[in-house]
Amino acid sequence: MRPAIATAVLALTVGACTLKPDPAAQYNPNPLGPGYRIAQVQDPSSPNYAPNTTVDVTSVVVSTIDTYDETKDGKSVGTVYIQDVGSSAPYAGLSLYESSFVPGDLMLLPGDVLDVDGPYDESTSVGSAMFPAGQTLPQFNKPVSTYRYGFMSPAPTVVALSDLDQHVDGSNYLTGRKWENMLVTVNDVIVAAGETDSTDLRVSYLLSSADAGPPDLDACAMSNELYPLGKNDFPAGTHFKSITGIVTWFYSYQIAPRSAADLVQ
């Protein structure tokens, strides 16, 4: 190699060795995605509490899909209940009202994990029904829900039945609000009164803890929103080791079992 060429090659080699590498890209992987958790946008004590705004929530798992039309008019089906993946924290559950899905032909199943983007509403009324001050119906209102992957349905969270008794004066409403739309289990309960409401084919049974006295009229009830309950299936005094279901609310709290397996006597 000629001396001039060798010198040039050496200079290039030395220069290449002194080049500074690009700084490492900032990477903060989050398997749950970049959005909020349901509990963050629902919990009034959260800095991200965002009622009546559009929010982006990622990695929510479908717990239940309402396919039981208890009113027999097609108006009581379709609600999808979701929870934060891997969480049983208060405020970790919500429902989807008239969601659109990506892909559009998605056949949704319990255990499916979604990202949800849309209005998070805390409604103070439904139609002509006005709720008492401070009481609302929370839901995602017509959001876009994008499928991520198949997982498993959430395990129920064990709660005290007394948490879901909001009392006639509503004084315990906020305690039950923590568990609304979540899959829960209550243990050692009895039917305090036979079937109490069959209006428009809705059936409910007032519940009481086995060691408590008679409940008031706004005590938690077991309802047929997700599964058929006959009007005379459970007379007063029927004891259940446990009842599992979705916590729903309309002026008072209900537990809606999904199947006969949710009722353990």
Secondary structure as a PSIPRED ss2 file (coil, helix, strand):
# PSIPRED VFORMAT (PSIPRED V4.0)

   1 M C   1.000  0.000  0.000
   2 R C   1.000  0.000  0.000
   3 P H   0.000  1.000  0.000
   4 A H   0.000  1.000  0.000
   5 I H   0.000  1.000  0.000
   6 A H   0.000  1.000  0.000
   7 T H   0.000  1.000  0.000
   8 A H   0.000  1.000  0.000
   9 V H   0.000  1.000  0.000
  10 L H   0.000  1.000  0.000
  11 A H   0.000  1.000  0.000
  12 L H   0.000  1.000  0.000
  13 T H   0.000  1.000  0.000
  14 V H   0.000  1.000  0.000
  15 G H   0.000  1.000  0.000
  16 A H   0.000  1.000  0.000
  17 C H   0.000  1.000  0.000
  18 T C   1.000  0.000  0.000
  19 L C   1.000  0.000  0.000
  20 K C   1.000  0.000  0.000
  21 P C   1.000  0.000  0.000
  22 D C   1.000  0.000  0.000
  23 P C   1.000  0.000  0.000
  24 A C   1.000  0.000  0.000
  25 A C   1.000  0.000  0.000
  26 Q C   1.000  0.000  0.000
  27 Y C   1.000  0.000  0.000
  28 N C   1.000  0.000  0.000
  29 P C   1.000  0.000  0.000
  30 N C   1.000  0.000  0.000
  31 P C   1.000  0.000  0.000
  32 L C   1.000  0.000  0.000
  33 G C   1.000  0.000  0.000
  34 P C   1.000  0.000  0.000
  35 G C   1.000  0.000  0.000
  36 Y E   0.000  0.000  1.000
  37 R C   1.000  0.000  0.000
  38 I H   0.000  1.000  0.000
  39 A H   0.000  1.000  0.000
  40 Q H   0.000  1.000  0.000
  41 V H   0.000  1.000  0.000
  42 Q H   0.000  1.000  0.000
  43 D C   1.000  0.000  0.000
  44 P C   1.000  0.000  0.000
  45 S C   1.000  0.000  0.000
  46 S C   1.000  0.000  0.000
  47 P C   1.000  0.000  0.000
  48 N C   1.000  0.000  0.000
  49 Y C   1.000  0.000  0.000
  50 A C   1.000  0.000  0.000
  51 P C   1.000  0.000  0.000
  52 N C   1.000  0.000  0.000
  53 T E   0.000  0.000  1.000
  54 T E   0.000  0.000  1.000
  55 V E   0.000  0.000  1.000
  56 D E   0.000  0.000  1.000
  57 V E   0.000  0.000  1.000
  58 T E   0.000  0.000  1.000
  59 S E   0.000  0.000  1.000
  60 V E   0.000  0.000  1.000
  61 V E   0.000  0.000  1.000
  62 V E   0.000  0.000  1.000
  63 S E   0.000  0.000  1.000
  64 T E   0.000  0.000  1.000
  65 I E   0.000  0.000  1.000
  66 D C   1.000  0.000  0.000
  67 T C   1.000  0.000  0.000
  68 Y C   1.000  0.000  0.000
  69 D C   1.000  0.000  0.000
  70 E C   1.000  0.000  0.000
  71 T C   1.000  0.000  0.000
  72 K C   1.000  0.000  0.000
  73 D C   1.000  0.000  0.000
  74 G C   1.000  0.000  0.000
  75 K C   1.000  0.000  0.000
  76 S C   1.000  0.000  0.000
  77 V C   1.000  0.000  0.000
  78 G C   1.000  0.000  0.000
  79 T C   1.000  0.000  0.000
  80 V E   0.000  0.000  1.000
  81 Y E   0.000  0.000  1.000
  82 I E   0.000  0.000  1.000
  83 Q E   0.000  0.000  1.000
  84 D E   0.000  0.000  1.000
  85 V C   1.000  0.000  0.000
  86 G C   1.000  0.000  0.000
  87 S C   1.000  0.000  0.000
  88 S C   1.000  0.000  0.000
  89 A C   1.000  0.000  0.000
  90 P C   1.000  0.000  0.000
  91 Y C   1.000  0.000  0.000
  92 A C   1.000  0.000  0.000
  93 G E   0.000  0.000  1.000
  94 L E   0.000  0.000  1.000
  95 S E   0.000  0.000  1.000
  96 L E   0.000  0.000  1.000
  97 Y E   0.000  0.000  1.000
  98 E C   1.000  0.000  0.000
  99 S C   1.000  0.000  0.000
 100 S E   0.000  0.000  1.000
 101 F E   0.000  0.000  1.000
 102 V E   0.000  0.000  1.000
 103 P C   1.000  0.000  0.000
 104 G C   1.000  0.000  0.000
 105 D C   1.000  0.000  0.000
 106 L C   1.000  0.000  0.000
 107 M C   1.000  0.000  0.000
 108 L C   1.000  0.000  0.000
 109 L C   1.000  0.000  0.000
 110 P C   1.000  0.000  0.000
 111 G C   1.000  0.000  0.000
 112 D E   0.000  0.000  1.000
 113 V E   0.000  0.000  1.000
 114 L E   0.000  0.000  1.000
 115 D E   0.000  0.000  1.000
 116 V E   0.000  0.000  1.000
 117 D E   0.000  0.000  1.000
 118 G E   0.000  0.000  1.000
 119 P E   0.000  0.000  1.000
 120 Y E   0.000  0.000  1.000
 121 D E   0.000  0.000  1.000
 122 E E   0.000  0.000  1.000
 123 S E   0.000  0.000  1.000
 124 T C   1.000  0.000  0.000
 125 S E   0.000  0.000  1.000
 126 V E   0.000  0.000  1.000
 127 G C   1.000  0.000  0.000
 128 S C   1.000  0.000  0.000
 129 A E   0.000  0.000  1.000
 130 M E   0.000  0.000  1.000
 131 F C   1.000  0.000  0.000
 132 P C   1.000  0.000  0.000
 133 A C   1.000  0.000  0.000
 134 G C   1.000  0.000  0.000
 135 Q C   1.000  0.000  0.000
 136 T C   1.000  0.000  0.000
 137 L E   0.000  0.000  1.000
 138 P E   0.000  0.000  1.000
 139 Q E   0.000  0.000  1.000
 140 F E   0.000  0.000  1.000
 141 N E   0.000  0.000  1.000
 142 K C   1.000  0.000  0.000
 143 P C   1.000  0.000  0.000
 144 V E   0.000  0.000  1.000
 145 S E   0.000  0.000  1.000
 146 T E   0.000  0.000  1.000
 147 Y E   0.000  0.000  1.000
 148 R E   0.000  0.000  1.000
 149 Y E   0.000  0.000  1.000
 150 G E   0.000  0.000  1.000
 151 F C   1.000  0.000  0.000
 152 M C   1.000  0.000  0.000
 153 S C   1.000  0.000  0.000
 154 P C   1.000  0.000  0.000
 155 A C   1.000  0.000  0.000
 156 P C   1.000  0.000  0.000
 157 T E   0.000  0.000  1.000
 158 V E   0.000  0.000  1.000
 159 V C   1.000  0.000  0.000
 160 A C   1.000  0.000  0.000
 161 L H   0.000  1.000  0.000
 162 S H   0.000  1.000  0.000
 163 D H   0.000  1.000  0.000
 164 L H   0.000  1.000  0.000
 165 D C   1.000  0.000  0.000
 166 Q C   1.000  0.000  0.000
 167 H C   1.000  0.000  0.000
 168 V C   1.000  0.000  0.000
 169 D C   1.000  0.000  0.000
 170 G C   1.000  0.000  0.000
 171 S C   1.000  0.000  0.000
 172 N C   1.000  0.000  0.000
 173 Y H   0.000  1.000  0.000
 174 L H   0.000  1.000  0.000
 175 T H   0.000  1.000  0.000
 176 G H   0.000  1.000  0.000
 177 R H   0.000  1.000  0.000
 178 K C   1.000  0.000  0.000
 179 W C   1.000  0.000  0.000
 180 E C   1.000  0.000  0.000
 181 N C   1.000  0.000  0.000
 182 M C   1.000  0.000  0.000
 183 L E   0.000  0.000  1.000
 184 V E   0.000  0.000  1.000
 185 T E   0.000  0.000  1.000
 186 V E   0.000  0.000  1.000
 187 N E   0.000  0.000  1.000
 188 D E   0.000  0.000  1.000
 189 V E   0.000  0.000  1.000
 190 I E   0.000  0.000  1.000
 191 V E   0.000  0.000  1.000
 192 A C   1.000  0.000  0.000
 193 A C   1.000  0.000  0.000
 194 G C   1.000  0.000  0.000
 195 E C   1.000  0.000  0.000
 196 T C   1.000  0.000  0.000
 197 D C   1.000  0.000  0.000
 198 S C   1.000  0.000  0.000
 199 T H   0.000  1.000  0.000
 200 D H   0.000  1.000  0.000
 201 L H   0.000  1.000  0.000
 202 R C   1.000  0.000  0.000
 203 V C   1.000  0.000  0.000
 204 S E   0.000  0.000  1.000
 205 Y E   0.000  0.000  1.000
 206 L E   0.000  0.000  1.000
 207 L E   0.000  0.000  1.000
 208 S E   0.000  0.000  1.000
 209 S E   0.000  0.000  1.000
 210 A C   1.000  0.000  0.000
 211 D C   1.000  0.000  0.000
 212 A C   1.000  0.000  0.000
 213 G C   1.000  0.000  0.000
 214 P C   1.000  0.000  0.000
 215 P C   1.000  0.000  0.000
 216 D C   1.000  0.000  0.000
 217 L C   1.000  0.000  0.000
 218 D C   1.000  0.000  0.000
 219 A C   1.000  0.000  0.000
 220 C C   1.000  0.000  0.000
 221 A E   0.000  0.000  1.000
 222 M E   0.000  0.000  1.000
 223 S E   0.000  0.000  1.000
 224 N C   1.000  0.000  0.000
 225 E C   1.000  0.000  0.000
 226 L C   1.000  0.000  0.000
 227 Y C   1.000  0.000  0.000
 228 P C   1.000  0.000  0.000
 229 L C   1.000  0.000  0.000
 230 G C   1.000  0.000  0.000
 231 K C   1.000  0.000  0.000
 232 N C   1.000  0.000  0.000
 233 D C   1.000  0.000  0.000
 234 F C   1.000  0.000  0.000
 235 P C   1.000  0.000  0.000
 236 A C   1.000  0.000  0.000
 237 G C   1.000  0.000  0.000
 238 T C   1.000  0.000  0.000
 239 H E   0.000  0.000  1.000
 240 F E   0.000  0.000  1.000
 241 K E   0.000  0.000  1.000
 242 S E   0.000  0.000  1.000
 243 I E   0.000  0.000  1.000
 244 T E   0.000  0.000  1.000
 245 G E   0.000  0.000  1.000
 246 I E   0.000  0.000  1.000
 247 V E   0.000  0.000  1.000
 248 T E   0.000  0.000  1.000
 249 W E   0.000  0.000  1.000
 250 F C   1.000  0.000  0.000
 251 Y C   1.000  0.000  0.000
 252 S C   1.000  0.000  0.000
 253 Y E   0.000  0.000  1.000
 254 Q E   0.000  0.000  1.000
 255 I E   0.000  0.000  1.000
 256 A E   0.000  0.000  1.000
 257 P C   1.000  0.000  0.000
 258 R C   1.000  0.000  0.000
 259 S C   1.000  0.000  0.000
 260 A H   0.000  1.000  0.000
 261 A H   0.000  1.000  0.000
 262 D H   0.000  1.000  0.000
 263 L E   0.000  0.000  1.000
 264 V E   0.000  0.000  1.000
 265 Q C   1.000  0.000  0.000
